[in-house]
Amino acid sequence: MNSSLKASRVVWASRMAAQVRVSKALVAGSALAALVELASPLPARVTAWSVALALGLGVGVGIVFGVYPAHRAARLDPIEALRAE
């Protein structure tokens, strides 16, 4: 099996795992909101704007604290980077 086929399978598996996690989180959040609404006088609903806001914040944090430092590190010379530590 060539390396590009392996890489595409890894990417596909990673995306599928992410979709499963997102689906589980949506179900768990909706169930928790329904439980809070039943158990207390507080109204609790999962609205589309709150899901969009959470998704946007998650993507923003991932980019700022994940992709940006990785991009900066990729531009460094490996030997010099290890020597600086």
MOPAC internal coordinates of N, CA, C and O (Angstrom, degrees):
PM7 1SCF
backbone

  N    0.0000 0     0.00 0     0.00 0    0    0    0
  C    1.4472 1     0.00 0     0.00 0    1    0    0
  C    1.5317 1   108.39 1     0.00 0    2    1    0
  O    1.2310 1   120.52 1   -50.28 1    3    2    1
  N    1.3278 1   116.62 1   129.72 1    3    2    1
  C    1.4638 1   118.77 1  -177.46 1    5    3    2
  C    1.5312 1   110.81 1   -79.62 1    6    5    3
  O    1.2310 1   121.07 1   -15.07 1    7    6    5
  N    1.3118 1   115.57 1   164.93 1    7    6    5
  C    1.4614 1   120.69 1  -172.62 1    9    7    6
  C    1.5280 1   112.71 1   -68.81 1   10    9    7
  O    1.2310 1   119.60 1   148.38 1   11   10    9
  N    1.3326 1   118.37 1   -31.62 1   11   10    9
  C    1.4677 1   118.87 1  -179.94 1   13   11   10
  C    1.5227 1   110.53 1   -70.15 1   14   13   11
  O    1.2310 1   119.91 1   146.48 1   15   14   13
  N    1.3286 1   117.78 1   -33.52 1   15   14   13
  C    1.4579 1   120.65 1   176.91 1   17   15   14
  C    1.5238 1   110.26 1   -68.86 1   18   17   15
  O    1.2310 1   120.38 1   139.44 1   19   18   17
  N    1.3241 1   116.88 1   -40.56 1   19   18   17
  C    1.4636 1   120.71 1   176.25 1   21   19   18
  C    1.5186 1   110.61 1   -62.17 1   22   21   19
  O    1.2310 1   120.50 1   136.67 1   23   22   21
  N    1.3149 1   116.65 1   -43.33 1   23   22   21
  C    1.4606 1   120.58 1  -179.17 1   25   23   22
  C    1.5174 1   110.81 1   -64.20 1   26   25   23
  O    1.2310 1   119.78 1   138.97 1   27   26   25
  N    1.3291 1   118.03 1   -41.03 1   27   26   25
  C    1.4588 1   119.49 1  -179.80 1   29   27   26
  C    1.5226 1   110.90 1   -67.83 1   30   29   27
  O    1.2310 1   120.09 1   145.94 1   31   30   29
  N    1.3369 1   117.42 1   -34.06 1   31   30   29
  C    1.4632 1   119.69 1   175.75 1   33   31   30
  C    1.5201 1   111.50 1   -67.69 1   34   33   31
  O    1.2310 1   120.35 1   141.81 1   35   34   33
  N    1.3076 1   116.94 1   -38.19 1   35   34   33
  C    1.4639 1   120.59 1   178.13 1   37   35   34
  C    1.5228 1   109.83 1   -65.25 1   38   37   35
  O    1.2310 1   120.39 1   136.93 1   39   38   37
  N    1.3148 1   116.86 1   -43.07 1   39   38   37
  C    1.4660 1   120.62 1   178.91 1   41   39   38
  C    1.5208 1   109.82 1   -63.23 1   42   41   39
  O    1.2310 1   120.01 1   135.77 1   43   42   41
  N    1.3366 1   117.59 1   -44.23 1   43   42   41
  C    1.4588 1   121.24 1   179.70 1   45   43   42
  C    1.5222 1   110.77 1   -62.10 1   46   45   43
  O    1.2310 1   120.18 1   134.42 1   47   46   45
  N    1.3238 1   117.26 1   -45.58 1   47   46   45
  C    1.4638 1   121.32 1   179.69 1   49   47   46
  C    1.5190 1   111.06 1   -63.54 1   50   49   47
  O    1.2310 1   120.42 1   141.32 1   51   50   49
  N    1.3148 1   116.80 1   -38.68 1   51   50   49
  C    1.4562 1   121.07 1   178.62 1   53   51   50
  C    1.5214 1   111.29 1   -64.93 1   54   53   51
  O    1.2310 1   120.46 1   137.67 1   55   54   53
  N    1.3209 1   116.72 1   -42.33 1   55   54   53
  C    1.4684 1   120.09 1   178.82 1   57   55   54
  C    1.5192 1   111.23 1   -66.18 1   58   57   55
  O    1.2310 1   120.22 1   139.40 1   59   58   57
  N    1.3151 1   117.19 1   -40.60 1   59   58   57
  C    1.4600 1   120.32 1   179.06 1   61   59   58
  C    1.5218 1   110.52 1   -64.50 1   62   61   59
  O    1.2310 1   120.27 1   137.79 1   63   62   61
  N    1.3238 1   117.09 1   -42.21 1   63   62   61
  C    1.4611 1   120.46 1   178.49 1   65   63   62
  C    1.5320 1   110.65 1   -63.07 1   66   65   63
  O    1.2310 1   120.38 1   140.84 1   67   66   65
  N    1.3128 1   116.88 1   -39.16 1   67   66   65
  C    1.4679 1   120.48 1   178.31 1   69   67   66
  C    1.5238 1   110.48 1   -65.46 1   70   69   67
  O    1.2310 1   119.78 1   139.20 1   71   70   69
  N    1.3177 1   118.03 1   -40.80 1   71   70   69
  C    1.4586 1   120.90 1   178.99 1   73   71   70
  C    1.5219 1   110.99 1   -64.99 1   74   73   71
  O    1.2310 1   120.08 1   141.29 1   75   74   73
  N    1.3068 1   117.45 1   -38.71 1   75   74   73
  C    1.4638 1   120.66 1   177.35 1   77   75   74
  C    1.5217 1   110.33 1   -64.06 1   78   77   75
  O    1.2310 1   120.40 1   136.12 1   79   78   77
  N    1.3375 1   116.84 1   -43.88 1   79   78   77
  C    1.4673 1   120.08 1   179.45 1   81   79   78
  C    1.5259 1   111.43 1   -63.45 1   82   81   79
  O    1.2310 1   120.14 1   139.31 1   83   82   81
  N    1.3215 1   117.33 1   -40.69 1   83   82   81
  C    1.4611 1   120.87 1   179.22 1   85   83   82
  C    1.5232 1   110.02 1   -64.90 1   86   85   83
  O    1.2310 1   120.15 1   137.70 1   87   86   85
  N    1.3081 1   117.32 1   -42.30 1   87   86   85
  C    1.4642 1   121.04 1   179.23 1   89   87   86
  C    1.5247 1   110.81 1   -62.76 1   90   89   87
  O    1.2310 1   120.74 1   135.62 1   91   90   89
  N    1.3236 1   116.20 1   -44.38 1   91   90   89
  C    1.4690 1   119.87 1   177.95 1   93   91   90
  C    1.5244 1   111.10 1   -62.25 1   94   93   91
  O    1.2310 1   120.16 1   139.67 1   95   94   93
  N    1.3181 1   117.31 1   -40.33 1   95   94   93
  C    1.4647 1   120.75 1   179.92 1   97   95   94
  C    1.5267 1   111.42 1   -65.79 1   98   97   95
  O    1.2310 1   120.30 1   140.24 1   99   98   97
  N    1.3327 1   117.02 1   -39.76 1   99   98   97
  C    1.4625 1   119.69 1   177.91 1  101   99   98
  C    1.5206 1   111.50 1   -64.41 1  102  101   99
  O    1.2310 1   120.35 1   137.27 1  103  102  101
  N    1.3117 1   116.94 1   -42.73 1  103  102  101
  C    1.4660 1   120.62 1   178.86 1  105  103  102
  C    1.5323 1   110.12 1   -65.50 1  106  105  103
  O    1.2310 1   120.32 1   135.67 1  107  106  105
  N    1.3215 1   117.00 1   -44.33 1  107  106  105
  C    1.4675 1   120.33 1  -179.35 1  109  107  106
  C    1.5291 1   111.11 1   -64.83 1  110  109  107
  O    1.2310 1   120.03 1   138.47 1  111  110  109
  N    1.3094 1   117.55 1   -41.53 1  111  110  109
  C    1.4589 1   120.59 1   178.63 1  113  111  110
  C    1.5096 1   112.53 1   -64.97 1  114  113  111
  O    1.2310 1   120.59 1   137.97 1  115  114  113
  N    1.3190 1   116.48 1   -42.03 1  115  114  113
  C    1.4671 1   119.91 1   178.02 1  117  115  114
  C    1.5238 1   111.11 1   -66.06 1  118  117  115
  O    1.2310 1   120.36 1   139.88 1  119  118  117
  N    1.3313 1   116.92 1   -40.12 1  119  118  117
  C    1.4635 1   120.53 1   178.56 1  121  119  118
  C    1.5236 1   111.23 1   -65.41 1  122  121  119
  O    1.2310 1   120.55 1   138.92 1  123  122  121
  N    1.3226 1   116.56 1   -41.08 1  123  122  121
  C    1.4616 1   120.15 1   178.52 1  125  123  122
  C    1.5223 1   111.07 1   -65.01 1  126  125  123
  O    1.2310 1   120.19 1   139.89 1  127  126  125
  N    1.3116 1   117.24 1   -40.11 1  127  126  125
  C    1.4652 1   120.58 1   177.73 1  129  127  126
  C    1.5206 1   110.64 1   -64.56 1  130  129  127
  O    1.2310 1   120.01 1   139.43 1  131  130  129
  N    1.3218 1   117.59 1   -40.57 1  131  130  129
  C    1.4645 1   120.68 1   177.91 1  133  131  130
  C    1.5217 1   110.85 1   -65.35 1  134  133  131
  O    1.2310 1   120.11 1   141.16 1  135  134  133
  N    1.3330 1   117.39 1   -38.84 1  135  134  133
  C    1.4571 1   121.44 1   178.50 1  137  135  134
  C    1.5261 1   111.13 1   -65.45 1  138  137  135
  O    1.2310 1   120.10 1   137.56 1  139  138  137
  N    1.3226 1   117.40 1   -42.44 1  139  138  137
  C    1.4616 1   121.34 1   178.21 1  141  139  138
  C    1.5259 1   109.95 1   -63.78 1  142  141  139
  O    1.2310 1   120.33 1   139.43 1  143  142  141
  N    1.3088 1   116.97 1   -40.57 1  143  142  141
  C    1.4618 1   120.59 1  -179.10 1  145  143  142
  C    1.5299 1   110.91 1   -66.03 1  146  145  143
  O    1.2310 1   120.30 1   144.13 1  147  146  145
  N    1.3306 1   117.03 1   -35.87 1  147  146  145
  C    1.4600 1   120.10 1   177.96 1  149  147  146
  C    1.5199 1   112.66 1   -74.63 1  150  149  147
  O    1.2310 1   120.11 1   142.39 1  151  150  149
  N    1.3192 1   117.39 1   -37.61 1  151  150  149
  C    1.4579 1   121.68 1  -172.20 1  153  151  150
  C    1.5194 1   114.00 1   -87.68 1  154  153  151
  O    1.2310 1   119.58 1   165.87 1  155  154  153
  N    1.3090 1   118.41 1   -14.13 1  155  154  153
  C    1.4650 1   119.12 1  -176.63 1  157  155  154
  C    1.5228 1   109.96 1  -139.33 1  158  157  155
  O    1.2310 1   121.17 1   -14.96 1  159  158  157
  N    1.3224 1   115.37 1   165.04 1  159  158  157
  C    1.4665 1   118.13 1   178.05 1  161  159  158
  C    1.5352 1   113.27 1   -77.33 1  162  161  159
  O    1.2310 1   120.17 1   177.56 1  163  162  161
  N    1.3280 1   117.28 1    -2.44 1  163  162  161
  C    1.4525 1   120.47 1  -179.11 1  165  163  162
  C    1.5239 1   111.00 1   -77.34 1  166  165  163
  O    1.2310 1   120.08 1   -45.63 1  167  166  165
  N    1.3128 1   117.45 1   134.37 1  167  166  165
  C    1.4610 1   118.17 1   174.50 1  169  167  166
  C    1.5387 1   109.63 1   -76.73 1  170  169  167
  O    1.2310 1   120.90 1   -49.62 1  171  170  169
  N    1.3071 1   115.88 1   130.38 1  171  170  169
  C    1.4697 1   120.03 1  -179.41 1  173  171  170
  C    1.5157 1   108.11 1  -132.52 1  174  173  171
  O    1.2310 1   120.87 1   -60.74 1  175  174  173
  N    1.3102 1   115.93 1   119.26 1  175  174  173
  C    1.4623 1   121.46 1   178.69 1  177  175  174
  C    1.5159 1   109.60 1  -138.49 1  178  177  175
  O    1.2310 1   121.08 1   -32.71 1  179  178  177
  N    1.3107 1   115.54 1   147.29 1  179  178  177
  C    1.4584 1   121.46 1   174.42 1  181  179  178
  C    1.5241 1   106.01 1   -98.89 1  182  181  179
  O    1.2310 1   121.02 1   -70.53 1  183  182  181
  N    1.3184 1   115.65 1   109.47 1  183  182  181
  C    1.4627 1   120.26 1  -178.09 1  185  183  182
  C    1.5255 1   110.21 1  -100.32 1  186  185  183
  O    1.2310 1   121.43 1   -17.56 1  187  186  185
  N    1.3200 1   114.87 1   162.44 1  187  186  185
  C    1.4699 1   119.77 1  -178.38 1  189  187  186
  C    1.5244 1   111.42 1   -63.16 1  190  189  187
  O    1.2310 1   119.89 1   141.97 1  191  190  189
  N    1.3257 1   117.81 1   -38.03 1  191  190  189
  C    1.4663 1   118.80 1  -178.22 1  193  191  190
  C    1.5277 1   111.31 1   -68.69 1  194  193  191
  O    1.2310 1   120.12 1   147.24 1  195  194  193
  N    1.3505 1   117.38 1   -32.76 1  195  194  193
  C    1.4664 1   118.46 1   178.90 1  197  195  194
  C    1.5290 1   110.93 1   -70.99 1  198  197  195
  O    1.2310 1   120.34 1   144.37 1  199  198  197
  N    1.3344 1   116.96 1   -35.63 1  199  198  197
  C    1.4612 1   120.42 1   176.26 1  201  199  198
  C    1.5289 1   109.81 1   -66.28 1  202  201  199
  O    1.2310 1   120.61 1   136.89 1  203  202  201
  N    1.3414 1   116.44 1   -43.11 1  203  202  201
  C    1.4663 1   120.50 1   179.21 1  205  203  202
  C    1.5318 1   111.06 1   -64.15 1  206  205  203
  O    1.2310 1   120.48 1   139.73 1  207  206  205
  N    1.3352 1   116.69 1   -40.27 1  207  206  205
  C    1.4619 1   120.56 1   178.71 1  209  207  206
  C    1.5258 1   110.89 1   -64.13 1  210  209  207
  O    1.2310 1   120.28 1   134.79 1  211  210  209
  N    1.3288 1   117.07 1   -45.21 1  211  210  209
  C    1.4679 1   120.62 1   179.05 1  213  211  210
  C    1.5270 1   111.21 1   -63.01 1  214  213  211
  O    1.2310 1   120.47 1   138.57 1  215  214  213
  N    1.3170 1   116.70 1   -41.43 1  215  214  213
  C    1.4592 1   120.68 1   178.44 1  217  215  214
  C    1.5274 1   110.97 1   -64.44 1  218  217  215
  O    1.2310 1   120.46 1   136.53 1  219  218  217
  N    1.3267 1   116.73 1   -43.47 1  219  218  217
  C    1.4595 1   120.81 1   178.71 1  221  219  218
  C    1.5205 1   112.40 1   -63.20 1  222  221  219
  O    1.2310 1   120.60 1   137.29 1  223  222  221
  N    1.3285 1   116.45 1   -42.71 1  223  222  221
  C    1.4614 1   119.58 1   178.21 1  225  223  222
  C    1.5283 1   111.23 1   -65.73 1  226  225  223
  O    1.2310 1   120.61 1   139.85 1  227  226  225
  N    1.3178 1   116.44 1   -40.15 1  227  226  225
  C    1.4688 1   119.64 1   178.51 1  229  227  226
  C    1.5058 1   112.39 1   -63.15 1  230  229  227
  O    1.2310 1   120.57 1   136.37 1  231  230  229
  N    1.3227 1   116.52 1   -43.63 1  231  230  229
  C    1.4692 1   120.75 1   178.23 1  233  231  230
  C    1.5256 1   110.06 1   -64.93 1  234  233  231
  O    1.2310 1   120.29 1   137.51 1  235  234  233
  N    1.3252 1   117.05 1   -42.49 1  235  234  233
  C    1.4643 1   120.45 1   179.51 1  237  235  234
  C    1.5173 1   112.47 1   -61.68 1  238  237  235
  O    1.2310 1   120.50 1   135.12 1  239  238  237
  N    1.3279 1   116.65 1   -44.88 1  239  238  237
  C    1.4585 1   120.43 1   178.83 1  241  239  238
  C    1.5271 1   110.23 1   -64.94 1  242  241  239
  O    1.2310 1   120.36 1   139.85 1  243  242  241
  N    1.3309 1   116.92 1   -40.15 1  243  242  241
  C    1.4635 1   120.37 1   178.79 1  245  243  242
  C    1.5123 1   112.61 1   -62.24 1  246  245  243
  O    1.2310 1   120.61 1   139.99 1  247  246  245
  N    1.3157 1   116.44 1   -40.01 1  247  246  245
  C    1.4632 1   120.08 1   179.91 1  249  247  246
  C    1.5236 1   110.72 1   -70.56 1  250  249  247
  O    1.2310 1   120.75 1   132.43 1  251  250  249
  N    1.3211 1   116.17 1   -47.57 1  251  250  249
  C    1.4633 1   119.47 1  -176.36 1  253  251  250
  C    1.5274 1   111.64 1   -65.07 1  254  253  251
  O    1.2310 1   120.21 1   134.03 1  255  254  253
  N    1.3357 1   117.20 1   -45.97 1  255  254  253
  C    1.4610 1   119.85 1  -173.70 1  257  255  254
  C    1.5264 1   114.10 1   -97.74 1  258  257  255
  O    1.2310 1   119.56 1   179.14 1  259  258  257
  N    1.3210 1   118.45 1    -0.86 1  259  258  257
  C    1.4514 1   120.75 1   179.59 1  261  259  258
  C    1.5075 1   113.56 1  -121.83 1  262  261  259
  O    1.2310 1   120.70 1   119.07 1  263  262  261
  N    1.3049 1   116.27 1   -60.93 1  263  262  261
  C    1.4559 1   120.74 1  -173.59 1  265  263  262
  C    1.5241 1   111.67 1   -72.02 1  266  265  263
  O    1.2310 1   119.88 1   135.96 1  267  266  265
  N    1.3071 1   117.83 1   -44.04 1  267  266  265
  C    1.4675 1   120.15 1  -177.53 1  269  267  266
  C    1.5363 1   112.53 1   -61.48 1  270  269  267
  O    1.2310 1   118.85 1   129.71 1  271  270  269
  N    1.3399 1   119.80 1   -50.29 1  271  270  269
  C    1.4742 1   118.07 1   177.49 1  273  271  270
  C    1.5314 1   113.03 1   -63.26 1  274  273  271
  O    1.2310 1   120.46 1   144.74 1  275  274  273
  N    1.3230 1   116.73 1   -35.26 1  275  274  273
  C    1.4654 1   118.96 1   178.50 1  277  275  274
  C    1.5239 1   110.66 1   -65.85 1  278  277  275
  O    1.2310 1   120.52 1   141.44 1  279  278  277
  N    1.3132 1   116.62 1   -38.56 1  279  278  277
  C    1.4714 1   120.20 1   177.93 1  281  279  278
  C    1.5258 1   110.58 1   -65.33 1  282  281  279
  O    1.2310 1   120.46 1   137.90 1  283  282  281
  N    1.3273 1   116.72 1   -42.10 1  283  282  281
  C    1.4719 1   119.55 1   177.46 1  285  283  282
  C    1.5192 1   111.14 1   -63.84 1  286  285  283
  O    1.2310 1   120.38 1   138.25 1  287  286  285
  N    1.3220 1   116.88 1   -41.75 1  287  286  285
  C    1.4680 1   120.54 1  -178.98 1  289  287  286
  C    1.5215 1   111.30 1   -67.55 1  290  289  287
  O    1.2310 1   119.90 1   147.82 1  291  290  289
  N    1.3093 1   117.80 1   -32.18 1  291  290  289
  C    1.4619 1   120.83 1  -179.42 1  293  291  290
  C    1.5219 1   111.78 1   -67.60 1  294  293  291
  O    1.2310 1   120.18 1   156.41 1  295  294  293
  N    1.3234 1   117.27 1   -23.59 1  295  294  293
  C    1.4642 1   120.15 1   179.99 1  297  295  294
  C    1.5180 1   112.73 1   -83.89 1  298  297  295
  O    1.2310 1   119.84 1   169.01 1  299  298  297
  N    1.3369 1   117.90 1   -10.99 1  299  298  297
  C    1.4562 1   120.94 1  -177.84 1  301  299  298
  C    1.5267 1   111.00 1   -81.55 1  302  301  299
  O    1.2310 1   121.49 1   -26.16 1  303  302  301
  N    1.3328 1   114.75 1   153.84 1  303  302  301
  C    1.4444 1   120.89 1   172.18 1  305  303  302
  C    1.5356 1   106.92 1   -75.60 1  306  305  303
  O    1.2310 1   119.35 1   -54.27 1  307  306  305
  N    1.3436 1   118.85 1   125.73 1  307  306  305
  C    1.4614 1   120.64 1  -174.59 1  309  307  306
  C    1.5335 1   114.39 1   -57.61 1  310  309  307
  O    1.2310 1   120.44 1   139.35 1  311  310  309
  N    1.2898 1   116.77 1   -40.65 1  311  310  309
  C    1.4652 1   120.18 1  -178.89 1  313  311  310
  C    1.5269 1   110.73 1   -65.63 1  314  313  311
  O    1.2310 1   120.41 1   134.32 1  315  314  313
  N    1.3237 1   116.81 1   -45.68 1  315  314  313
  C    1.4580 1   121.00 1   179.47 1  317  315  314
  C    1.5363 1   111.01 1   -65.41 1  318  317  315
  O    1.2310 1   120.31 1   141.60 1  319  318  317
  N    1.3332 1   117.01 1   -38.40 1  319  318  317
  C    1.4629 1   120.24 1   179.36 1  321  319  318
  C    1.5217 1   111.28 1   -63.97 1  322  321  319
  O    1.2310 1   120.52 1   137.92 1  323  322  321
  N    1.3297 1   116.60 1   -42.08 1  323  322  321
  C    1.4713 1   119.91 1   178.43 1  325  323  322
  C    1.5169 1   111.75 1   -69.94 1  326  325  323
  O    1.2310 1   120.53 1   145.94 1  327  326  325
  N    1.3041 1   116.60 1   -34.06 1  327  326  325
  C    1.4672 1   120.44 1   179.21 1  329  327  326
  C    1.5267 1   110.36 1   -68.02 1  330  329  327
  O    1.2310 1   119.86 1   146.89 1  331  330  329
  N    1.3166 1   117.88 1   -33.11 1  331  330  329
  C    1.4682 1   121.46 1  -177.96 1  333  331  330
  C    1.5246 1   111.39 1   -71.71 1  334  333  331
  O    1.2310 1   120.12 1   156.17 1  335  334  333
  N    1.3240 1   117.38 1   -23.83 1  335  334  333
  C    1.4629 1   119.34 1   178.31 1  337  335  334
  C    1.4818 1   107.31 1   -76.57 1  338  337  335
  O    1.2310 1   120.10 1   180.00 1  339  338  337

